[in-house]
Amino acid sequence: MDSLLKLPEGAAYRESNDRAHVEATHQGGVIYITGTCDSLQRQVEYYEALYHTARDALDQTEQSLLQELQKKTPTTPWWADLAMLMLGYIVGAAATIFVTKDKIFKK
């Protein structure tokens, strides 16, 4: 530990044993130690690539499903919506007249 503290600022100590690598750096009075292993690194890269492939496939499937849904969903023109609104007003007014007319004659 003392020999690591004696490292100059920004210097690094590296040691390798087969596929395992260790690096110790001294920065601002703090010792940072990083370890890697080639076979582990390959596995991480493999699973990251697998994840990205699956994510991209999922995004592409989602986009195609949304486009298909938009094609299947019929949109009504604005005048049809206006006609339904007017029909609702007419039916509501007729029902109100019918109910109040009936009450007026019962008095």
C-alpha positions as CSV (number, residue, x, y, z in Angstrom):
1,M,0.0,0.0,0.0
2,D,2.9,2.4,0.8
3,S,4.4,1.8,-2.6
4,L,1.1,2.7,-4.3
5,L,1.0,5.9,-2.3
6,K,4.5,6.8,-3.5
7,L,3.3,6.8,-7.1
8,P,3.6,10.3,-8.6
9,E,0.4,12.1,-9.3
10,G,-1.3,10.8,-12.4
11,A,1.0,7.8,-12.7
12,A,-0.3,4.2,-13.1
13,Y,0.9,0.8,-12.1
14,R,-0.2,-2.1,-14.3
15,E,0.2,-5.9,-13.7
16,S,-1.1,-8.7,-15.9
17,N,-1.4,-12.4,-15.3
18,D,-2.6,-14.4,-18.4
19,R,-5.9,-12.8,-19.2
20,A,-6.4,-10.8,-16.0
21,H,-5.2,-7.2,-15.8
22,V,-5.0,-4.8,-12.8
23,E,-4.3,-1.1,-13.0
24,A,-3.7,1.2,-10.0
25,T,-3.6,5.0,-10.5
26,H,-2.9,7.8,-8.0
27,Q,-5.0,10.9,-8.5
28,G,-5.6,13.6,-5.9
29,G,-4.4,11.5,-3.0
30,V,-6.8,8.7,-3.9
31,I,-5.8,5.3,-5.3
32,Y,-8.1,4.0,-8.0
33,I,-7.8,0.3,-8.8
34,T,-9.3,-1.2,-12.0
35,G,-9.4,-4.9,-12.8
36,T,-10.3,-6.5,-16.1
37,C,-10.4,-10.0,-17.5
38,D,-10.4,-10.7,-21.3
39,S,-12.9,-13.6,-21.1
40,L,-15.2,-11.6,-18.8
41,Q,-14.9,-8.6,-21.1
42,R,-15.9,-10.7,-24.1
43,Q,-19.0,-12.0,-22.2
44,V,-20.0,-8.4,-21.3
45,E,-19.6,-7.3,-24.9
46,Y,-21.6,-10.4,-26.1
47,Y,-24.5,-9.7,-23.8
48,E,-24.5,-6.0,-24.5
49,A,-24.7,-6.8,-28.3
50,L,-27.5,-9.3,-27.6
51,Y,-29.4,-6.7,-25.5
52,H,-29.0,-4.0,-28.2
53,T,-30.2,-6.4,-30.9
54,A,-33.3,-7.4,-28.9
55,R,-34.0,-3.8,-28.0
56,D,-33.8,-2.7,-31.6
57,A,-36.0,-5.6,-32.7
58,L,-38.6,-4.7,-30.1
59,D,-38.5,-1.0,-31.1
60,Q,-39.0,-2.0,-34.8
61,T,-41.9,-4.3,-33.9
62,E,-43.5,-1.6,-31.8
63,Q,-43.3,0.9,-34.6
64,S,-44.7,-1.5,-37.2
65,L,-47.6,-2.3,-34.8
66,L,-48.4,1.3,-34.3
67,Q,-48.4,2.0,-38.0
68,E,-50.7,-1.0,-38.6
69,L,-53.0,0.2,-35.9
70,Q,-53.1,3.7,-37.3
71,K,-54.0,2.3,-40.7
72,K,-56.8,0.1,-39.2
73,T,-58.3,2.9,-37.0
74,P,-61.0,4.7,-39.1
75,T,-61.2,8.4,-38.6
76,T,-64.5,10.1,-38.9
77,P,-64.8,13.4,-40.8
78,W,-65.5,16.5,-38.8
79,W,-69.0,16.9,-40.3
80,A,-70.0,13.5,-38.9
81,D,-69.0,14.5,-35.4
82,L,-70.9,17.7,-35.8
83,A,-74.0,15.8,-37.1
84,M,-73.9,13.5,-34.0
85,L,-73.6,16.5,-31.7
86,M,-76.6,18.2,-33.3
87,L,-78.6,15.0,-33.1
88,G,-77.8,14.8,-29.4
89,Y,-79.1,18.4,-28.9
90,I,-82.3,17.6,-30.8
91,V,-83.0,14.4,-28.9
92,G,-82.3,16.2,-25.6
93,A,-84.5,19.1,-26.5
94,A,-87.3,16.7,-27.7
95,A,-87.1,14.7,-24.5
96,T,-87.2,17.8,-22.3
97,I,-90.2,19.1,-24.2
98,F,-92.0,15.8,-23.9
99,V,-91.3,15.5,-20.1
100,T,-92.3,19.1,-19.3
101,K,-95.3,19.0,-21.6
102,D,-96.6,15.9,-19.8
103,K,-96.1,17.6,-16.4
104,I,-97.9,20.8,-17.5
105,F,-101.1,18.9,-18.5
106,K,-101.2,16.9,-15.2
107,K,-101.5,20.0,-13.1
